[in-house]
Amino acid sequence: MSKLIHLGIDASNISSGGGLTHLSRLLDSVSPDNYSIGRVTVWGSRNTLSVLPSKNWLKIVTSPVLNAFMPARMAWQQFVLPGQLQTESVDVLFSPGGTIPGLSSIPVVTMSQNMLPFEPQEASRYALISPFRFKLSALKIAQTYSMRNADGVIFLSRYASERLLGLIPGVKGKVVIIPHGIEERFFAEPRLAKSITEYSEARPLRIIYVSAIDNYKHQLGAAAAVADLRRKGLPLELELVGYPLRSSYVKQLRVLMLRLDPERRFLRYSGNTEFEKLHNTYRQADLFLFASTCENLPNILLEAMASGLPIACSDRGPMPEVLGSAGVYFNPESSIETSSAILKLVSSPELREKMSQEAYLRAKDYSWTKCAADTFSFIAGLSQTISNHR
């Protein structure tokens, strides 16, 4: 009987957002023994580990350093983690955060979840001399090294795979595309679409845009587009939902919204919503808007698709790959094109019904059970192959 694999997971640089959701759902959706994995040990901060499921095969490990700022956690990963992997007799390491320890003597699999460091046009939206640009540069260096030197690299979309493999020569490990899944609570059958004439000032057609509030998400253009349609007499309202990544951009957004809608009748920023309650937010909308120009795999777009909403969507990055023909696309850097895409959907209830049904069916292809199975199968197969050749 072959030896069961001890899998280590480095979650030292995962603290929020899609990375945290991925890790918790991955571990909650798998039976490791199906892949000859006997134990799983995860290193991370207290907050990260607190959302992981309780399993008899899962061990969680933290330390004060893992609750500190990023530079300290990066130093821990490079200089402390290799020793802990040896102490725990780990056979293979999975680093879903995108960076790997340089001194590891065991097979390592990494995952690409962040496109922003590799999109110069997006980085140029931020001040050249700023902590954020420095962070992007540091991440680009660390993740480039990791992808070149890992034994396996997981990409979330075909777009990310082709884009990054074109930018980073010398990737030596095995490459696979494994998209994230969607939780079942997001799935809701598309509703009957109503004519715009059935909406009114008192009951406007509700457009929702869920995403972090930041430059490359283009909430400014989204607000301008909806305000333009309101001036043309259409009973619409836009609700922006998301965590503010940069206070300066949020200030710009609030100033613009107040200028476009001084009575605060149709433009709203409701702040962040707890992820556990987010499915209810989608249920209250009639149309979804997604205006991002930089994504690896747009999890929020997947959630909107599952929620049965008609979607006006950015034409950049992996969005057409994910949404296919189930949406109306626009250039998110043009408020005029954004407005036209919304108008096309608003003007035709038949189109809204057709698009929402197609998007809903496409969303069913994204499963956390499949994501977990493919991920653990890939890691275990790679570990066994490398072990057999040593």
C-alpha positions, 0 to 999 in steps of 0.5 A: 500500500502506497504512503498517504501524502501529507499536504501543506498549504501556505495561506500566509498571504491570504486574508480576504476576498476571493483567495479566502473564499477559495481556500475555505470552500476548497477544504470544505468540498473535498475528501482528501483520502480520495486522492491518497492524501492523509493529512492537510496542514494549513499555515495562516493568520488567526482570521484566515484560519477561523473561517476554515472548516473543522475536519479530522484530517485538517491541522491549522497552524498560526504564529504572531508573525502571520498576524503581522503586516505583509513584509513580515509574513513574506519573510516568514514564508521564505525563512521559517516555513521551509523548516516547518515543512520539514518538522511536519514531514510535509510531502508537497506544498500548495501556495494558493497566494501566488508566492512560494518559499525559495528554499523548499526541498519538496514539490510546490504548486502555486496558483495565480489569482492576481492579474493587477501586477502584470497589467501595466496599463492598470498599474498606471492608474495609480501614482508612480511613487506610492506604496501601492505601486511598490506593492505591485512591483514586489508582487510581480517579482515574487509571483514571476519567480514563483511561477517560473520555479514551482513544480505546478501552476494553477491558472483560473482562466484561459485568459490568465494562462495565456497572458501570463505564460506569454509574459513570463518565459521559462515556466518549467512546471506543469500547468493546468486551468482550474476555475473557482466554483459558485456556492449553491446559495447564489443560484436563483432561477431567472425572473420574468423580465418586465417592460421598462414602462412598468417601472417608475420613479417610485419603483425604478429598475434596479441596477447593481454593481458589486465590486471593490471600489477602485480605479480599475473597477470604473464605478465613476463611469458606471455612475455617469452612464446611469445618470445619462439614462436618467436624464433621458427619462428612464426610471433607473437606479444604480446601487454600488456595493463593495469594499473601498480599497482606496479612500481617494477614489471613494472620495472622487466617487462620492463627489461625482454622485452628489453632483450627478444626483444632488437629491440622492434619488438614483445613485447609491453607494451602500458600502460593503456587504458581508459575503454570507449575505451577498446572495440576498443583495443580488436577489433585490436587483433587476440588472447587473453591471460589471465594469472592471478592466482587470480580472483573473477570474471574475468571481462576482460576475459568476455570482451574478450569472448564477443569480439569474440577472441580465448582465451588461459587462466589460469587454476586457480580460476573461469576461467574454470567456466566462460570460460568452454570448450571455451578456451585452458588452461595453468598453468600461472606459467609456461612459457612453458605451456603458450607457448604450449597453445598459439601454440595450438591455433595459429596452428589451425584456425579451433580451433580458430574459434570454441573456439571464437564462443563458448566463444562469445555465453557464454558471452551472459549469462552475462548481466548488466540488469540481474545483476541489476535486481537480485541485487535489487530483492535480496536486496529488498526481504531481507529488506522486510523479515527482516522488517516483522520479526521485 
